[in-house]
């Protein structure tokens, strides 16, 4: 049985915003006589003649631009859902006001376009004199064209029916959809970091927009809030004035790389959430890139907390990782293997001093080495820039 209450917990907090935007294409179906092919005309089963432009496409560009403005407004505080946008209830009213302004702009553009429609057609025909006849045959009156230009929006509250169909799957996928949308937004940051050693303060606007979107939608998926915390931690250390360079620039680059990868954000959020709630290190699915938080696959011996008894260091290792791990080389079932390091500066095994490593994705992490009489080395990854904090591995 589907979890109606879980679905409703989300739907009760969102408003579904649906945009209804129609833009006339300025095209009509191309006919054989338009091409002057003579008697040898290929059958429709063989070819499709496509369409012809009866209006200068540049005259319609304004409508596409305004449509994108409406979509961006919805995505700034919402996420795609059921053919529209799921927007937190607290942002629905302000978004509706913004869409009303955008609609007014669209309607004003319709009036301007129709007032210039006839002259624009003549100018288009004059630019293509050899095709005057097929263009004139396809011309439609201005009032007909005006009926095909429309900007509308609807705000709807939704609730699951007793038999909600696949609504649970749609709701469950909202978090991954949010991460995918943020990944697209983060592409704007590429040029701000690549080949540079200072960050222009203008790029902070992109970070803020991403942070705003994630923060207002954090109730949808528990993996989102830790990503917001990571952004806030970086912002707290960004200088209020002056250049953004040096270590804080490098951390910003790492943050941009984190935000530019939806799967990495999901893993980072899940891992941070697991540590914050004491649920244990999340299990990493190498094939899907997803993180399981239910502890599946961890046996009782390795997941149990060590008992406070008088034992040697080696015995403590045996209790946590299993007595055979050092001799057989087998890693304990409960460990999460870090990505293989492409460069590692060894840690001091005697003092447990920190070392620095870089994984294959270019992410820095520190390693804390602990050595015992059996020569085992335990590395605990602590994220410095972004993500990849997926727990502990044991090295023989």
N, C-alpha and C positions, 0 to 999 in steps of 0.2 A: 504493500500500500504506500502510495506516495505521501511524503511529509507535507501535508497541507499547511500546517502551522509554520514550518520553516519557510515555505514560499510566501506566506502571508506576512511574515515578519519583515520581508524585504518589500513586497508590494505595498504594504501600508505606509512605507516611508518614501515612496516615489510617485511622481506624476509622469504619465506618458505624454510626451510632446510629439505631435505628428505634423510634419510640414507637408503641405500640398502645393507644390510649385509646378506650374505648367509653362513651358517656353516654346513658342512656335519655332519650328526648325528652319523655316525659310526654304524648304525643299519641296519638290513634287516628284512623283514617280516619272522616271525617264521612259519615254516611248520610243519604239523602233523608228518612227518617222522623224523623231528629233535628230537622229544620227545620220539620216539619209543613206541608209544601208542598201537601198534598192530592194530587189526581190529576194536576195539571199539573206534571210534573217534566221539566225539560229533559234531553235525551239526553246521555250521557257524551261523545259526539263534540263537543258544544257547550260544555259547562261541566265544570269540575272542582271538586268540592265541598271539596277540601282536607282539613283535619283539625280535631279538637277537642281542647282541653286537658282531660285528666282529672285533672290534678294541678296544684297551684299551682307555676308556673314558678320562683318565688323559692326554693323548696325545693331546686331543682337547681343553683342558681347556684354553690354551693361547688365542684361538680365541674368546671364550666367554668373557674373561677378556678385550681384546682389544675392543670388541663391546661395553661393558659397559663404557669403557673410552670415546668412541665417544658419547654415549648417555649422559654421565655426562657433557661433554663439551658443548653440545647443551642446556642442561637444566640449565647450569650455567648462561647463558645470554638470555635464551629463555623459551618458554613454549609449551607444546604439542598442536598441532593444525593441523587438516585435515590430520592425518596420519604422519605428520612430526613435525617440530618445528617452531613456530613463533619467529623470532629473529629480534630485532631492526636493521634497515638498517645500523646504525653506527657501529654495531658489526659484521655484516655479513662477511666483508673481513677478519678480524682477526680470526673469527671462521673457515672460509674456509681454511686459512693457517694452523690452528691447526689440522683440519680434514685431510689435506693432509699429515701431519706428521704421524697421526694415521694410515692412509691408507698404508703408506710406511712400518710401523711396521707390519701391517697385512700381506702385500705381502711378507715381509722377513720371516715371520713365516710360510707362505705357502711353501716357498722353503725349509726351514729346515724340515718341517713335511714330505714333499714328499721324501726328500733325505733319511729319516729314516723309510719310510713307510713299506718297505718289511721286514726289521729287526724287526720293532715293531709288525708286524703281527705274525712273528714266535715266538716272545717272548710271545705274548698273547695266542697263541695256546699251547705253552709249559706249560703255567700256568693252562690250562684247557684241559689236554690230553684226558679225556673221551669224549670231545665234538669237537675233531679235525675235524671229517668228516663234520658235519653241518657248522662249521665255514669256512672250505676251500671251500665248495660249494657256499658260499655267497660272497667270496672275490671279490672285484672289482679292476681293474688295477689302478695304481697310477694316470695316466693321466685323467681317468674318475673322480676320487675323487678330483683332482685338479680343475676340472671345476665346482665343487660344493662349492668351497671356494672363496668368493668374498667380498670385501669391496668397496662400492661406495657411493658417496654423490652428491646431486644435489641442487643447489640454484635457486629458482624461485621467481619472482615477480608476485603477484596475484592482480586481480581487479574483483569486482563483475560484473556479466553479468546483462543485463536488467531484467532478471528474475533469481534472485540468489538462488532460492530454499530455503533451510534452512540455508544459510550462515549467516543470521542475528543472528540466534540462536547460531551458533558456535562462532561468534564474541562476542556476549553478555556473553557467558559462559567462556570467557578467564580469567576474573578476578577471578572467583571462582576456576578455574583450577590452577592459580598461587598460590592462598592461600593454596590449597591442596598440591601442590608440596613443598611449604615452610614448611608445617606441617611435611612432611616426612623428610626434611632436619633437622628440629629442634629436631627430635628424638635422634640425636647424642648428644644433650645437656643433656639428662636425667642423664647419669652417671656422668656428671660434677657437678651436684648439689645434687643429692640424697645422704643423709647421710653425707654431708660435710658442713664445715663452711668457706672454702676458695675455690676460683675458680682458677684453673690452667689457665695460660695465653694462653695455647694452645687452649682452648675452644673459645677464642676470634676469632679464624679463622673461626669457624662455624658461629658466629654472623656476621662476615664481609662478608662471602659468601652469606648469606641470605640477608644482606643489599644491596649487589651489584646486586643481581638478582631482588629484588623489585625495586630498584632505576632505573635500565635501562628499566623496563617494566611498570613504573608508568603511562605512557601516555595511557595505555590500559584501566585502571579503576581508577576513582577518589578516591576510597577507599584505594589505595595502598600508596600514598604519606604520609598520616598521620601516617601510620605504620612505614615508613622510618624515619619520624621525631621523633617518639618515640625511635627508635633504636639510632639515632644520639644524642638525649638528654642524653641517658644513657652512650654512648661512651664518650661524652664530659666530664663526671664526673668520668670515670674510671681512676685510677692513671696510669701514664706512666710506672712507675716501682713499684716494691714491691708487696706485696700480695693484692689480691682482696677479701676483707672480710668486715664484719660488714654490715651497711645499704646498701652499694653499691652492696654487694654480694646478699642481700635479694632482691634488686630491679632487679638484673640480673636474679634471679630465677623467679620473676614475669614476666619478659620479655620473658624468655624461655617458661613459661606456656602460655603466649599470643601467641607466634609464633608456639607453638605446637598444636594449635586448630584453624582450618581454619575458622569455623563459628565465633569464638570469634574475630579473626583478622578482619573479614568482618564487624562485629558490631562496633568494636573499630574504624576502619577507617571511617565508615559511620557517626558515632557519632561525631568524631573529625572534619570531613569535614563539618557537619551541623553547628557546633559551629563556625568554622572558617569563613564560608560564610554567617552566619546569617540566615540560612534557618530554624532555629528552631531545637528543640530536635527531633531526628528521632523517628518514630513510630516503636516499636519493635514487630515483629511477633513471638510469643512464640512457635508456632508450627514449623515454618521453620527456625527460627533463623536468618531471613533476616531483613533488615532495610528498611523501606519505607521513602523516602525523600520528597515525594510530599505533605505531610501534610494531607493525606486522613484520614478521621475519626475525625478531629479536627473541632469543630464547630466555627462559626464566633465569638461568644462572648468570648470563652476562648482563641482563638488565637489572638485576637486583642490586640494591645499594650495599656496599661493603659493611660488614658488621664491625663495630668498635671493639676489637679484641687485640690482645698483645701478639702481633705478628711482625715478622721481618719485612723489609721492603720487598724482597723477592716473593714472599708469601702474599703480600698485598697485590702484587702484579698477577700472581697466579689466580687469586680470587676474582680479580676484575676481568682478566683477559684469557684465563684458562691455562692450565699447567703445561699444555703441549705446544703452545704457540711459539715458544722460543726454540724448541728443538725441531719441530716439524716445519717451521716457517709459515704455517697457516695463520691467516689473520682471523681474529675473532668475528663471529657473525654479527655482533652489534656495532662494529666500527663502520664509519663512513670514510671511504678512501678519498683523499684530496686529489685534485687533478695533478698529474705528474709534473713536477717542477722542471722547467727547461734550464733554470740556473738556480743554484743554491749555494749560499755562503755558509759553510758548516757552522753549527753551534758548538760552543765549548761544552764538552760532555761532562767535565768535572764540576763546573760552576752552574750549569743550567742557564748559561747566558743566551740571550735572544740572538737569533740570526735572521737574515732577510732572504726571501725567496721570491721568484717570479714564476707564476704558472703559465700555461700555454696560451692563455687569453691575455697575458700582459698584466695580470692583477697581482699586486704585492700582498704578501701575508708574512707574518712573523712566526718563527718556530721556536718553541721552548723545549730544549733537550734535557731529558732526565735520564741518567745512566745508573745502572745498578751492577752488581757483581756478575750478572748474567749477560751484560753487554747489550740489553735491549734499549732501544731509543724510542721514546714516545714524542710525537710531534703534535702539538695542539695549534691549529690554525686560528690566528686572530686577524680579522679583516682590517686592512689599513685604508684601502681606497674604496672597494665596493665588492659586495657579494662574496661567493666562494668561501663562506664560513661554515663549511659543512661537516665540522666535527673533528674526530680524532682518527689517526692512523697509527699503526704500530709497525716499526721497522726493525727487522732483525739485524 
